[in-house]
Amino acid sequence: QQPVQSPQAVILREGEDAVINCSSSKALYSVHWYRQKHGEAPVFLMILLKGGEQKGHDKISASFNEKKQQSSLYLTASQLSYSGTYFCGTEYNYGQNFVFGPGTRLSVLP
Amino acid sequence: DGGITQSPKYLFRKEGQNVTLSCEQNLNHDAMYWYRQDPGQGLRLIYYSQIVNDFQKGDIAEGYSVSREKKESFPLTVTSAQKNPTAFYLCASSIESQASGYNEQFFGPGTRLTVL
C-alpha cells in the first residue's frame, strides 16, 4: 500500500517554512526521505526508524510518530535549492522493499 | 568514486522492439532494484534482486525481464509486451546493515526511454 503524502504541491517564498507529511495505513519500520530535481535521480535526505526519533540535516529535519504511522519533513527558512519533489519511502519491516509515496512538489520562489 | 551508473541517459526505440537498460554499481551492494517513474508520479518497483542469480517481481513486472549474473550488474529488458514503456527508469542499490538497523537506497542517474 502506497503511503499518502500531503500536500501534493506547495509554493513558498525564500525564507518561509514548510511541512510535508507522509502517512501510512500500516505500521512502519522506517521512513526514508528523498528529494528529486526534475529529470534527475532522487537524492537521499534522511532515514527515521520506529521509535519516534527526530533527525536534522542543516535546516531540514524530520520526525516519525510511530503511533500515528506518520512522518513529517520540516523545511525551515527555505532556500531556492530546496525546490524539487520530495518523496517518502516506507519500509514496513526490516529488509522489506520500500514503497514510495506519490511525492510533494515544492517550489521556492525568490 | 563509488556509485551507480546507468546508460544511456536517453533512449529511443520503435514500438515492438525489445530494449535493454544497463545498471552497474561498484558499491559492493547486495541488493539492486529497478523502478519506473511516470510524470508527476512516485516510484514503482519493477524487479529487485537480493543476491546474484536471484531476483523477484515487484509491483509492475509485466512486460519486463531482468538478470543478475554478477553482483555489480542488473540489466533491465523492456519487452514488446510492455504496453506503455515510455517512462523514466531508475536503478538503485542498497546494502543491509544490521548494525545500523536500516537500508539506504542509492539511485543511479536514470534512463529516459521513449518508444515511438
Interface residues (C-beta under 8 A of the other chain):
Chain A: Q2 S30 H32 Y34 G39 E40 A41 P42 V43 F44 I47 L49 F87 G89 E91 Y94 G95 N97 F98 V99 F100 G101 P102 G103
Chain B: Y33 Y35 G40 Q41 G42 L43 R44 L45 Y48 G58 F88 L90 E96 G101 Y102 N103 E104 Q105 F106 F107 G108 P109 G110 R112
